[in-house]
Amino acid sequence: MAPRDLLLGSFQAALAAADPLKIVPGHLPKPPKGRTLVVGAGKAAAAMALAVEQNWPAHAPLDGLVITRYQHGLLTNRVTVIEAGHPVPDESGEKAAQEILRRVKSLAADDLLLALVSGGGSALLTLPAKGLVMEDIKNVTKQLLMSGAPIQDMNTIRKHLSAIQGGQLAAECRAQVLALVISDVTGDDPTHIASGPCAPDPSTYHDALEVLKRYEVKAPKAVAEHLARGANGVIAETPKPGSPVFKRVENRVIATAHASLQAAAEFFKSHDIHPAILGDAVTGEAREVAKAYGAMAREVKRNGQPWTPPVALISGGETTVTVRGKGRGGRNCEFLLALAAELGGEDGVHALACDTDGIDGTEDNAGAELAPDSLKRAASRKLDARKMLDNNDGYGFFSALDDLVVTGPTRTNVNDFRVILVQ
């Protein structure tokens, strides 16, 4: 099998392991005495809702509302799907979040709240806290996206500017709560996935203020004052671990990055290629991660250490990009462009880096692929890889080579998938 086919085949195997239509049915509970309300938010929300509908008893009461990213919706019958803005929230998401909270408050003790949570939900399930408006949230979100802050830090702020995240959705519910969670964060802690609408929040207003300071975010006056009031005890904190609220709440993680990496590993094994899983929680600046992985790939290729080729170096997690240039980026294209510069056209080394949601950052591609001749082909088109990297223009580089990977919305999200194939 050609290197490109091996790379793409492993990515498809990783996606299949996180397909909501396959994994949700096995985690559905029995219908309660009362009715079941389905709510949710994230890039996988529509597919998760459809999986519930297809496997729920026809006689059992079921309705609900979920929010997903634009162009990620699916046709459903019993659960309404609303599309909204991501990664920057918008008024469509705010209106849907208001309706979700209203419906959750109407549930009784004999009912069930089935929450479908996946990556992207932090932006999609945006309901500003009292005294804040959507423009405040948009302002802070845009700055955080450009700052290089990891998702855990971003979500610390989001929870404390929200009326629904950080466990607050579960706190407003009198019914039993089961949250089915598809993890897109390192560590798979539900508190960080979609800003944990049904999970205890260990972070504080003080933590949120520290994040603003650390990343030099210039918050609007209303945001700064809101966080300060919270830090001074004027505004109640989000529900914390140990709160009695969570005695009737279960957060169940049903898909993870590691499971997808393992599926890719099995794919390579079936083609007589040794898979080496380097971790499902890789973080840090994309270009710095690429330097380390490039050095490892050279060692494998040239010296057969610590593995003898053919080897597939597989990893997941979520790198970051501190945006300083004006190019079209995406952290996976940034990783690959930095890897290209590090490898310098090393013979027999191919790579792929894609986001499992089908969208690398805010672009229309999942990621890209890198071949040993990528730099040579780029030079023939008068493309300077290092200058384009400095301009955060990985998208432009791989687009010019026709090496973007375009899947369209996958309707799942277990974060990034990277593989370096050393032949």
C-alpha positions in Angstrom: 0.0 0.0 0.0 1.3 3.5 -0.9 2.4 5.7 2.0 -0.4 8.2 1.4 -3.0 5.4 1.5 -1.6 4.1 4.7 -1.7 7.5 6.3 -5.3 8.2 5.2 -6.4 4.7 6.1 -5.1 5.1 9.7 -6.9 8.4 10.0 -10.2 6.7 8.9 -9.6 4.0 11.5 -9.2 6.6 14.2 -12.4 8.4 13.1 -14.4 5.1 13.1 -13.4 4.5 16.7 -15.1 7.7 17.7 -18.2 7.5 15.5 -21.2 8.5 17.7 -23.5 6.2 15.6 -21.4 3.3 16.7 -20.5 4.1 20.3 -23.6 5.9 21.7 -26.1 3.0 21.5 -24.2 0.8 24.0 -24.3 3.5 26.7 -28.0 4.4 26.5 -29.9 3.9 29.8 -33.4 2.4 30.2 -36.2 5.0 29.9 -37.2 6.5 33.2 -40.7 6.5 34.8 -41.2 10.0 33.4 -39.9 11.6 30.3 -36.4 11.9 28.8 -35.0 15.3 27.8 -32.0 15.2 25.4 -29.8 18.3 25.4 -26.3 18.7 24.2 -23.6 20.8 22.5 -20.6 20.1 20.5 -19.4 19.1 17.0 -20.7 15.6 17.6 -24.0 16.7 19.0 -26.2 16.1 16.0 -24.7 12.6 15.4 -25.1 11.7 19.0 -28.7 12.9 19.0 -29.4 10.8 15.9 -27.9 7.8 17.6 -30.2 8.3 20.6 -33.2 8.6 18.3 -32.4 5.5 16.3 -32.0 3.3 19.5 -34.6 4.7 21.8 -37.9 2.8 22.3 -40.6 4.2 20.1 -43.1 4.2 23.0 -40.9 6.0 25.4 -41.3 9.8 25.7 -38.3 11.6 24.2 -37.6 15.1 23.0 -34.8 17.7 23.3 -32.5 20.2 21.7 -28.8 20.1 20.9 -26.5 22.7 19.4 -23.8 22.0 16.9 -21.5 24.0 14.6 -22.8 25.4 11.3 -22.8 22.7 8.6 -22.6 19.9 11.2 -26.4 19.3 11.5 -28.3 16.2 10.7 -32.0 15.4 10.1 -33.6 14.3 13.3 -37.3 13.7 14.3 -37.6 13.9 18.1 -34.6 16.1 19.0 -34.2 19.5 17.5 -30.7 20.4 16.1 -29.7 24.0 16.1 -26.5 25.2 14.4 -24.5 28.0 15.9 -21.1 29.8 15.8 -17.7 28.1 16.6 -15.0 28.8 17.7 -16.4 32.3 18.3 -19.9 32.0 19.8 -22.9 33.9 18.4 -26.5 34.8 19.1 -27.9 31.6 17.6 -26.0 29.6 20.2 -27.1 32.0 23.0 -30.8 31.7 22.1 -30.5 27.9 22.0 -28.7 27.7 25.3 -31.4 29.8 26.9 -34.0 27.3 25.6 -32.0 24.4 26.9 -31.8 25.9 30.4 -35.5 26.6 30.3 -36.4 23.0 29.4 -33.9 21.5 32.0 -35.6 23.6 34.8 -38.9 22.0 33.8 -37.8 18.5 34.6 -39.2 16.6 37.6 -37.6 14.0 39.8 -38.9 11.0 37.8 -37.5 12.4 34.5 -34.1 11.9 33.0 -31.8 14.5 31.5 -29.6 12.9 28.9 -26.8 15.3 28.1 -24.7 14.8 24.9 -21.4 16.6 25.4 -18.5 16.9 22.9 -15.7 19.1 21.9 -16.7 22.5 20.6 -19.5 22.8 23.2 -17.7 25.6 25.1 -18.4 28.0 22.3 -21.7 26.5 21.2 -23.3 26.4 24.6 -22.7 30.1 25.4 -25.1 31.8 27.8 -23.6 34.9 29.3 -23.8 35.3 33.1 -26.0 38.0 34.5 -24.6 41.4 33.7 -22.7 40.3 30.6 -23.6 40.3 27.0 -22.6 38.2 24.0 -20.2 40.9 22.7 -18.2 40.6 25.9 -17.9 36.8 25.4 -16.9 37.2 21.8 -14.2 39.7 22.6 -12.5 37.6 25.3 -12.9 34.4 23.1 -11.1 36.0 20.1 -8.2 37.2 22.3 -7.8 33.8 23.9 -7.8 32.0 20.5 -4.9 34.2 19.4 -3.0 33.9 22.7 -1.8 30.3 22.6 -3.6 29.5 25.8 -4.4 25.8 26.3 -8.1 24.8 26.3 -8.1 24.1 30.0 -7.2 27.7 30.7 -9.6 29.0 28.2 -12.4 27.0 29.8 -11.6 28.3 33.2 -12.6 31.8 32.0 -15.6 30.5 30.0 -17.1 28.8 33.0 -16.9 31.9 35.1 -18.5 34.1 32.4 -21.4 31.6 31.9 -24.8 30.9 33.4 -24.8 27.3 32.2 -21.3 25.8 32.1 -19.0 24.7 34.9 -21.7 22.3 36.4 -24.4 24.9 36.4 -26.6 23.1 33.9 -26.7 20.0 36.2 -27.3 22.3 39.2 -30.5 23.6 37.7 -31.9 20.1 37.1 -34.1 18.1 39.6 -34.0 14.9 37.5 -31.3 12.3 37.3 -28.6 13.4 34.9 -26.5 11.2 32.6 -23.9 13.0 30.5 -22.4 11.0 27.6 -19.1 12.6 26.8 -16.9 12.4 23.8 -13.5 13.8 24.9 -11.4 16.2 22.9 -9.1 17.3 25.8 -5.9 15.8 27.2 -6.7 13.8 30.3 -10.3 13.2 29.4 -11.7 15.1 32.5 -15.3 16.0 31.9 -14.8 19.4 33.6 -12.7 20.5 30.6 -14.9 19.0 27.8 -17.3 21.7 26.5 -16.5 23.5 29.8 -18.2 20.8 31.8 -21.9 21.8 31.9 -22.7 18.7 34.0 -19.4 18.3 35.8 -17.9 19.8 39.0 -15.7 22.8 38.5 -12.5 22.9 40.6 -11.4 26.2 39.1 -12.3 29.6 40.7 -12.8 33.3 39.8 -9.3 33.9 41.1 -8.0 31.3 38.6 -9.9 33.0 35.8 -8.3 36.4 36.6 -4.9 34.8 36.7 -5.5 33.3 33.2 -6.4 36.8 31.9 -3.2 38.2 33.4 -1.0 35.4 32.2 -2.0 35.7 28.5 -2.4 39.5 28.6 -6.0 39.4 27.6 -7.5 42.9 27.8 -11.0 42.0 29.0 -13.9 44.4 28.5 -14.8 46.4 31.6 -17.9 44.3 32.3 -15.9 41.1 32.2 -13.2 42.4 34.5 -15.7 43.6 37.0 -17.7 40.4 36.9 -14.7 38.3 37.6 -13.5 40.6 40.4 -16.9 40.4 42.1 -16.7 36.7 41.9 -13.2 36.6 43.4 -14.4 38.9 46.2 -17.3 36.5 47.0 -20.1 38.8 45.7 -21.1 36.3 43.1 -21.5 32.6 43.9 -18.9 30.2 42.7 -19.6 27.4 40.2 -20.5 24.0 41.8 -17.4 22.3 43.2 -16.4 18.7 43.6 -18.3 17.2 46.6 -21.3 19.3 46.0 -24.6 17.4 46.7 -25.7 18.5 43.3 -23.7 15.8 41.7 -25.1 12.9 43.7 -27.7 12.4 41.0 -25.3 13.1 38.1 -23.1 10.8 36.1 -20.5 12.0 33.6 -19.5 9.0 31.4 -16.7 9.4 28.9 -17.5 7.2 25.9 -14.9 8.1 23.3 -11.3 9.2 23.8 -8.2 10.1 21.8 -6.4 7.0 23.1 -9.1 4.7 21.8 -8.7 6.3 18.3 -5.0 6.1 18.4 -5.2 2.4 19.4 -7.5 1.8 16.4 -4.9 3.4 14.1 -2.3 1.2 15.7 -4.3 -1.9 14.8 -4.6 -0.7 11.3 -0.8 -0.4 10.9 -0.3 -3.8 12.5 -2.5 -5.3 9.9 -0.1 -3.9 7.3 3.0 -5.2 9.0 4.1 -1.8 10.3 5.1 -1.4 13.9 2.9 1.2 15.6 4.4 3.4 18.4 1.9 5.4 20.3 3.7 8.4 21.6 0.8 9.7 23.7 -2.7 10.9 23.5 -2.2 14.1 25.5 0.5 15.9 23.6 0.5 19.7 24.2 2.7 22.7 23.6 3.5 24.9 20.6 2.9 23.0 17.4 6.3 24.0 15.9 8.1 22.9 19.1 6.4 19.5 19.1 7.3 19.2 15.5 11.0 19.7 16.2 11.0 17.0 18.8 9.1 14.5 16.6 11.3 15.3 13.6 14.4 14.5 15.6 12.8 11.2 16.7 11.9 10.3 13.1 15.4 10.9 11.9 16.8 8.7 14.7 14.4 5.9 13.7 15.3 6.3 10.0 19.0 6.6 10.3 19.9 4.4 13.3 16.9 2.1 13.8 16.5 3.4 17.3 14.4 2.9 19.4 12.4 1.0 16.7 13.5 -0.6 13.4 11.5 0.7 10.4 8.9 0.4 9.1 7.4 2.3 12.1 4.4 4.6 12.5 4.8 7.2 15.2 1.3 8.0 16.4 0.1 10.8 18.7 -2.9 12.8 19.8 -3.7 15.7 22.0 -4.0 19.4 21.2 -1.0 21.6 20.4 -1.3 25.4 20.4 -0.3 28.2 18.0 0.6 31.6 19.2 -0.4 33.6 16.2 2.1 36.3 15.2 1.7 36.2 11.4 -1.2 36.9 9.1 -1.4 33.6 7.2 -4.1 31.0 7.1 -3.1 28.5 9.7 -4.5 25.7 11.8 -2.3 23.9 14.4 -2.0 20.7 12.3 -0.8 22.5 9.2 1.6 24.5 11.5 2.9 21.2 12.9 3.5 19.7 9.5 5.1 22.8 8.1 7.5 23.0 11.1 8.1 19.2 10.7 9.0 19.8 7.0 11.5 22.4 8.0 13.0 20.1 10.6 13.2 17.0 8.4 14.6 18.9 5.4 13.2 16.3 2.9 14.4 13.2 4.8 13.9 10.2 2.4 11.3 7.7 3.4 9.5 9.8 6.0 5.9 10.7 5.4 3.4 12.4 7.8 -0.2 13.3 8.3 -1.7 15.6 10.9 -5.5 16.2 11.1 -8.1 17.3 13.5 -10.7 14.5 14.0 -13.5 17.0 13.7 -12.6 17.7 10.1 -11.6 21.3 10.7 -8.1 22.4 11.3 -8.6 25.6 13.4 -11.1 27.7 11.4 -10.3 26.5 7.9 -12.1 24.1 5.6 -9.6 21.3 5.8 -9.0 18.6 8.5 -5.2 19.0 8.1 -2.6 18.0 5.5 0.0 15.4 4.5 3.7 15.7 4.2 5.9 13.8 1.8 9.7 13.6 1.4 9.5 15.7 -1.7 7.2 18.4 -0.3 10.0 21.0 0.2 11.3 20.3 -3.3 7.9 20.7 -4.9 7.4 23.9 -2.8 10.7 25.3 -4.0 9.7 24.7 -7.6 6.6 26.9 -6.9 8.9 29.5 -5.3 7.4 28.9 -1.8 9.7 29.6 1.2 8.6 27.1 3.9 10.4 29.0 6.8 8.9 32.3 5.8 5.5 30.8 5.5 5.9 29.2 8.9 6.9 32.6 10.4 3.7 33.9 8.9 1.6 31.1 10.4 0.6 30.1 6.8 0.6 26.3 6.9 -2.7 26.3 5.1 -1.3 28.3 2.2 1.8 26.1 1.9 -0.1 22.8 1.7 -2.9 24.2 -0.4 -0.4 25.3 -3.0 1.0 21.7 -3.1 -2.6 20.2 -3.2 -1.7 18.3 -0.1 -4.6 19.4 2.2 -6.8 16.7 3.7 -10.4 17.7 3.3 -13.0 15.4 4.9 -15.9 17.9 5.6 -17.5 17.7 9.0 -16.9 14.3 10.6 -19.4 15.0 13.4 -17.1 13.7 16.1 -14.1 15.1 17.9 -11.4 13.4 19.9 -8.9 16.1 19.0 -5.8 15.9 16.8 -4.4 12.8 15.1 -0.8 12.8 14.0 1.2 10.0 12.4 4.8 10.0 11.0 5.5 7.0 8.8 9.1 6.0 8.7 9.8 3.4 6.0 
